[in-house]
Amino acid sequence: MEATQPTPKKTLYSAIQPSGSITLGNYLGALRNFVLLAEDYDCLFCMADLHALTVRQEPAALRRNTQSLAALYIACGLDPEKSLIYCQSHVPEHAELAWILNCFTYMGELSRMTQFKDKSAKHADNINAGLFAYPALMAADILLYQTHLVPVGADQKQHLELTRDIATRMNSLYPGLFVVPEAYIPKTSARIMSLSDPTRKMSKSDAEDSYIAVLDAPDVIRKKFRRAVTDSETEIRYDPENKPGVSNLLSILSAIKGTTPEAEAEGLRGLQYGALKEATSEAVVAALAPIQERYQTLMGDKEYISNILKTNAERAHYLAQKTLRKVYKKLGLYQV
């Protein structure tokens, strides 16, 4: 009897810019889930340093943030032997494929990108061509590895749709060129909001009191939660529409503990908001403590991080070259 071959795993791709702090929202909504996804998919987790250049970066800070993000990926539980944790600029095929995709992406499509409009408004003195063509590089990141699934938040759905449009357009001209990626939507995912404005998503681009950074010290975390916006009532209940601040704290607490916001509200019935803030801050401090400890150990071994990034860049380069050679051949670029 012939042995059955195992079904190949689908490829899952995600990238984060190394341009600042990783927030609690990033951890609960993405990084924590990545550890589970790595068991079921062939995963690539990229430090998107080329994307970061659309905004002026301080060179030493960008290098430091890239190394820090790699350490944080590992500290959160990702195994660099199982998943590819690599730096975008270490794999030149990203930029090569981006140029080709630019030639199949229309100006009207790029001009409609919400993120281009938002960043142009925030950085009116630096509306550069890279910012405009950013989605083509993002498409190259994804299509380069024949990606099946891409975890996306609400702010990235538009970019993934454009990636799908580009892949479909090119496949119609050159059949079988790319896998058309799908959005990966987790069955359960906490949406973590700003502590100062709970109607907006927690973001590292806002004031520091608005977000919890994964590497914040315990006392800083407690201080930020004590200042978190609630409301003028006193009842602790989960009601996102009418009580967004309280509901956000309950969402954070339940996401950390693996329960539901309603269950946490019931457990705190009759108590004041101070008790909710204390319970949430202590749960977050306890959850982040082992990550922070592991991170500090990794950052103390710079050679280990460098070796991981070098080895994984070589692995990513091998996969990327397979796709790029196929693209060059299909498009008629002369190969020697």
Stockholm file with secondary structure:
# STOCKHOLM 1.0

chainA/1-336         MEATQPTPKKTLYSAIQPSGSITLGNYLGALRNFVLLAEDYDCLFCMADLHALTVRQEPAALRRNTQSLAALYIACGLDPEKSLIYCQSHVPEHAELAWILNCFTYMGELSRMTQFKDKSAKHADNINAGLFAYPALMAADILLYQTHLVPVGADQKQHLELTRDIATRMNSLYPGLFVVPEAYIPKTSARIMSLSDPTRKMSKSDAEDSYIAVLDAPDVIRKKFRRAVTDSETEIRYDPENKPGVSNLLSILSAIKGTTPEAEAEGLRGLQYGALKEATSEAVVAALAPIQERYQTLMGDKEYISNILKTNAERAHYLAQKTLRKVYKKLGLYQV
#=GR chainA/1-336 SS CCCCCCCCCCEEEEEECCSSCCBHHHIIIIIHHHHHHHHHSEEEEEECHHHHTTSCCCHHHHHHHHHHHHHHHHHTTCCTTTSEEEEGGGCTHHHHHHHHHHTTSCHHHHHTCHHHHHHHHHTTTCCCHHHHHHHHHHHHHHHTTTCSEEECCGGGHHHHHHHHHHHHHHHHHSTTCCCCCEEECCSSCCCCBCSSCTTSBCCTTSCGGGCCBTTCCHHHHHHHHHTCCCCSCCCCCCCTTTCHHHHHHHHHHHHHHTSCHHHHHHHTTTCCHHHHHHHHHHHHHHHHHHHHHHHHHHHTCHHHHHHHHHHHHHHHHHHHHHHHHHHHHHHTCCCC
#=GC SS_cons         CCCCCCCCCCEEEEEECCSSCCBHHHIIIIIHHHHHHHHHSEEEEEECHHHHTTSCCCHHHHHHHHHHHHHHHHHTTCCTTTSEEEEGGGCTHHHHHHHHHHTTSCHHHHHTCHHHHHHHHHTTTCCCHHHHHHHHHHHHHHHTTTCSEEECCGGGHHHHHHHHHHHHHHHHHSTTCCCCCEEECCSSCCCCBCSSCTTSBCCTTSCGGGCCBTTCCHHHHHHHHHTCCCCSCCCCCCCTTTCHHHHHHHHHHHHHHTSCHHHHHHHTTTCCHHHHHHHHHHHHHHHHHHHHHHHHHHHTCHHHHHHHHHHHHHHHHHHHHHHHHHHHHHHTCCCC
//
